Amino acid sequence: MATRTQVKRNTLLDTTLRFLESVAPLVTPAVALIALYYMYEYGTNTLTLREHRASLSVFTFALMWIGLTSSWNLIGGYTGYIDFGHTLFIGIGAYTVANMMWSAVYDDLALNYSLNVWQSLPVVFIVGALFAGVFGWPTLRLKGPYFAIAMLGLFVAVRAMSDTLPTLTRAGQGIQFRRPFAEPLTVYYTFLALAGIIFFTSLWIYRSQLGKKLQAIREDEVGADMRGINTTAIKIGIFMLAGGFSATIGAVRAWSQTYVDTTLAYPPDYTITIIMMTMLGGIGRPWGPVIGASVFFYAETTFWAELGDLNLIVTGVFLIVLVLFMPGGIIGFFDPEDRGLAWHIRKLRLYLTSERDPEAPRPVMQAAQPHASFYRQVRNVMQKVLAEPALRFVDTHRFEVIASIIAYPVFILITILVWMRWNADIARVLPDVLAGLSGGEVVLSLLILYLIYLTVQTIMDISRYEVGREEFQEGKVILRGERVVKDFGGLRAVNNVDFEIRAGEIVGLIGPNGSGKTTLFNCISGVLPVTSGTVMLDNKVISRKPSWRINRMGLARTFQKIRIFDDLTVYDNLLLSRQWDGVPTFLWLYIAPPYIRRQTEELLEFLLLEQVQHNLASKLSGGQKRLLEIGMSLMSSPEIVLLDEATSGVNPTLIEEIKATIRHLNKERHVTFFLIEHNMNFIMDLCERLYVLDYGVRIADGSPEEIQNDPEVIEAYFGRDE
């Protein structure tokens, strides 16, 4: 067996591991495409045989479950909003396709367009998404079990309404699909295509910046709001996508059954089955629903079907065991921290080569020294072949990112072209020029246009590297509060407080426990609405604005209890806190522009966190977590930062480092600070002015020396000397 030193000298092995590390992110799309191709070939060559018709039905339903669980995982897994009423979108899709496809057989139906199923499915997706948007607007403002109960109530209400709408559902009498009925193999291919589209969409979201935002919402929605993330809009958008996908699957399911009524449209046990399948595989991960649906459906059709009436009891026991002993699902056994294959390969490579810092960032495909000449030759060839903008783009983006932004659009385009080819009615309305092109020519043309646009946008991104906020004006009032009041029922926590913070200052807010300091910060930052009074930022009223909008206007904050996203890396925590102005939405979903990535790396270096930037935030020490939280606040380029007990829970040896960091940011980067602190030595040495609260009332303000000698302040802290 080779020793580590021998492995280190074996540059071929080292280079091979680096290559595997770089292509690891492509393993998942490759496996998914191979599986789709295999299922297509299996259906064509095997399931078409008469003796395999039963297997065709089993595989068709398995694909249906994969599609349903993957769509539910978008809202229940990615955002953490457990939806107990998701089955209602299956029924909405079923009744929509029924109304779209009917001829004059049913004169009492309000919608009677006589479309075929391929024309109806896009309409079904839109209808399902719109219903999800309408339902999600009020319900997604609820938290935890309240959202789950609200969606369950909506499911019951919509199901009951379906029995009383004669012009849409024939009042529960049922609607028979007209002939010719759906071919079983066609239904199989349709579910296969839908499962593939939903899986790749969920994978794309999971790996994109949008996926990081969804994960932040799942971990800490208030913290996500304070980082400038419009959580409500993102939740509603992802809920609409999940609703549209589920409605489309419900439509194909109804079409395959040739009949739809209330019982078939809204199966009551589907929601709990979807949740169990997703949890079994691994909730919140793209492969989780696929693995969970496959294993659960196989067990259900093979073993549990023989149990008869005990089936429901076994299912309940299985759910309890799953929640107690397998919270991470099957995938959780292999990758409990969701690090990914590339991380494990990197750990193996660095262990074998005895390199000191196993978490330090490494350039992708970094060559060993003996092979440096080979890579220089590759670089020279690239310089000759690629234009300078394209070469710069390759330099500033990782290999897997480039592969992803090419692979996913092509996959979507191919899917659209295949659908157009199946639908002759749409093909007939295309211009003659487009109709004469082959599918490959269309894909190639669109891909070239896409790459040209991407190159132009990259040049624009690089040119915007020095983007910053307006010129600093020392002494300008940037934050003002006038007679701010916050009531909790009969308790007045903040009572007519006035304050004024000027640019370039470090101002402190002190007072005994329970004096209303954090409540005032919550009112300023939008976490809590003010009862009365006004808070202004740069002479703009922010008293009634949501937290994410206040953050984008130039105010950031930290919390007494550190609020970072533990399951994201240090780098992703910082990147997530930066809004990318001027970047096209579709590009924003993929990657961070180069100038923002450079700003992130510079801030990591300044905070002394560059060596742990690929660590999960949960692995940091208390002081590092506090520095990371301060860094997250700075990423939005704020005019003022509210610090709530910056030294709380920090090792005393790091307090001086935090103090030095705040001073440097104030002097060199012109960041204004308004901070709460119980460490009197810390705040008296750092702040230029202080405000003092007691029972929600401002009792003093002035310099640290004036505050220390103020009788009211001494009385508030130590009581009256009798």
Order of alpha helices (4+ residues) and beta strands (2+ residues): alpha-alpha-alpha-alpha-alpha-alpha-alpha-alpha-beta-alpha-alpha-alpha-alpha-beta-alpha-alpha-alpha-alpha-alpha-alpha-alpha-alpha-alpha-alpha-alpha-alpha-beta-beta-beta-alpha-beta-beta-alpha-beta-alpha-alpha-alpha-alpha-beta-alpha-beta-alpha-beta-beta-alpha-alpha
